[in-house]
Amino acid sequence: MRLKTILLSATAILATPCLALAQTAAPAPAAKTPGPPAVEGVTVTGDSTAMRSSIDRRSYSVANDLTARTGSIADALRNIPSVEVDVQGNVSLRGDANVTILIDGKPSGMFNGDGRGDALQAMPADQIDRVEVMTNPSAAFRPDGTAGIINLVTKKTRKPGGTGTLRLNASPDGRYNGGVSGNYVNGKLTLSGDVGLRHEQQEAWQTIARQTAAGSSTQDGAFENKGDMVNLRGGVDYDVTPKDRLSGEVRWRSMKFDTTGEETYQSSSAAYVRDTDAAMKRDNAGVSADWRHQFKGAEHQLTAHLEYEETDFSRNSTAFTDNTPSADVYEAFGFGAEQARTNFKTDYAQPDVGGGTLKTGLDFEWTKNDYDNHGEKGAAPNALAVDAARTNRFLYDQDVYAGYVTYEKAFGDFTAQGGLRAEQVNLDANQVTTGQKIANDYFKVYPSLHLGYTVNENSTFKASYSRRVQRPQVQDLNPYPVYQDPQNYRAGNPYLKPQVTDSFELGWQYRKGPAYYLATAYYRSSDGVVTDVVRDLGNGVLLTTRENLSQSRNGGLELVANGRLTPKITYNVSANAFWNEIDASNLGFTGTRSATTLSGRANVNWQATPKDFFQINAFTSGKRLTPQGHREPFQMVNLGYRRKVNDKLSLVVTVQDALDSFEDKAVTDTAALKDVTVRTANVRAVFFGFTWAFGGGKPRPEQFDFGSGAVGG
């Protein structure tokens, strides 16, 4: 990548003065250059390290989630209310997988496309301070993601002088992660930097039992994955005047994984044994600049943000297939994707406008994507020929021009916030290999409304509405079939339309002392739902593509309870009863299908002594409906222990998936196709680690009250 050399050099310079991780229970961070205005002005309810609530979101601390100390972002998200993460790292909110993931209020190419689950499972969670969940975001945010937004808020500190933290965690099975981060503050200047490394190695298994018109077949596979994730970041803030701050940041994230596997296939007419070797690489580099000007009063301000980001993804494989009775085949095939994204946005917030707060802004983004599939095969490794059926190039450009306005005002105990976002989207796609070109330009508006009523100092009612959109991803639109293995292909659909969802919520929350209770009823109606559809190509070969459903409706009731059983034991429990109805009649499936499922989470924390802290958390995800079948429930239990040696040093032991119960089972059941696919992996791991803080004098003692930090839901 052409940014890589520049960014690596810049990161090293910015990170030199002091590298450290903001401490687990660091003082409340001073605001950096803000992202979307709605990220600010959060109302704190109860313990500031536990949960924060505002009219349009809930924010959960992961400071005392021991899984976040040694695990990935996917592991940390599994302990957040409303959030579900499956065995492949795929995230959903209240049963809807169309989720937008932000870092500090900004999008990232790491969380786009097919590799998002890989990134979430590889990126370390120990640099995340809080997780903001917005199931009905305001118009100040982009409408992408019909389920809502998950915003990962990174750790920050602005203590004078140099502060730092060194961390290291290792597992007996060869996995390890660690890093060093820090800040240096001197008057008007603040320098910060982060360096992190995560090494993963994991075994995975897949079993497919399939029944088609060609007969029955079984396909079994065993795979071994090994790889590393590297994070580098450097930042600078400079207060030009008491009212003006300039900020800059450079970052580079690299993920490399090697996978070897053996698959066996057996049907009534054919059989094979297939050995594969694949190398996956994903580099993400970005540079950004921010300016913030404060007028009279901290809430009256103007910000501007300019960012350029490149993402380079590739997956290259070789395979040998020992066929019976057909001839043996050697293969070399791969997939590459390059994305260049430029974003400019400006936000203005002014309080005391007619007694309320006005926020408005512009958000322009230009994105270019280049997808390249290639494949070769032959009877010998040195006699491979290009396979035209597997080789193609797809170009896709998307430009979004948006403007928004929100207004919030209190009328005694009643608060209202209304918003409107207008977007002009220009799309151009070119399937270079076939000469097929697609253009789709459209203008849409997205309203939002949030209402709050304070009954008393402990009890509040909230209601909200928002219109959201799920735009097809780049590969969702590429019509060329992508070869996965001899029995499975995947292709996009150039005629996909955006999915539009109207979302309604009504909630009640009660908080008194350490006790917090929440009940939320929600309902979503979606048109043009984008979903996977599997078709039989004959001879037991399946093609998975994307289609728009006619309509989908879902709703449910989410309950959350947090409190203290004894002075030393706190609990967090939640449950979500979810109903889903889908109408796939436009795709040739008869009737409307519906299902009701229940998921839940529980977290118990025991402060045994002032220095010893124990934790257990567990979750179960209910059955999920698909257009042609369903996905089975899955569950997991995690354990943790922390020993505080002194104010600078802590020792941690965690056990992930203690019962070794994690698996993903997908069932397709139609008149023409029956398929059961089961995927499992050795998610279970025991980590031993430590965190050592240095510089900056004596840190604030860690707060072990988990509060609402990692409740299930």
QUITA-V435857 format. One record per run of one state. SS is the DSSP state (helix for helix, strand for strand, loop for the rest). FROM is the first residue (numbers start at 1). TO is the last residue. If there is no record, write none. Layout:
SS/FROM/TO
SS/FROM/TO
This chain:
loop/1/3
helix/4/15
loop/16/36
helix/37/39
loop/40/43
strand/44/44
loop/45/50
strand/51/54
loop/55/56
strand/57/61
loop/62/65
helix/66/70
loop/71/71
strand/72/72
helix/73/77
loop/78/82
strand/83/85
loop/86/90
strand/91/93
loop/94/95
strand/96/96
loop/97/98
strand/99/103
loop/104/105
strand/106/106
loop/107/108
helix/109/111
loop/112/115
helix/116/122
loop/123/123
strand/124/124
loop/125/127
strand/128/134
loop/135/143
strand/144/144
loop/145/147
strand/148/154
loop/155/160
strand/161/171
loop/172/175
strand/176/186
loop/187/188
strand/189/212
loop/213/214
strand/215/241
loop/242/243
strand/244/267
loop/268/270
strand/271/294
loop/295/300
strand/301/324
loop/325/328
strand/329/353
loop/354/355
strand/356/378
loop/379/384
strand/385/386
loop/387/387
helix/388/390
loop/391/391
strand/392/411
loop/412/413
strand/414/431
loop/432/435
strand/436/454
loop/455/458
strand/459/470
loop/471/473
helix/474/477
loop/478/481
strand/482/485
loop/486/487
strand/488/490
loop/491/498
strand/499/512
loop/513/514
strand/515/527
loop/528/529
strand/530/538
loop/539/540
strand/541/548
loop/549/550
strand/551/566
loop/567/568
strand/569/583
loop/584/584
helix/585/587
loop/588/591
strand/592/609
loop/610/611
strand/612/621
loop/622/623
strand/624/626
loop/627/628
strand/629/631
loop/632/633
strand/634/644
loop/645/648
strand/649/656
loop/657/662
strand/663/669
loop/670/673
strand/674/681
loop/682/684
strand/685/695
loop/696/713
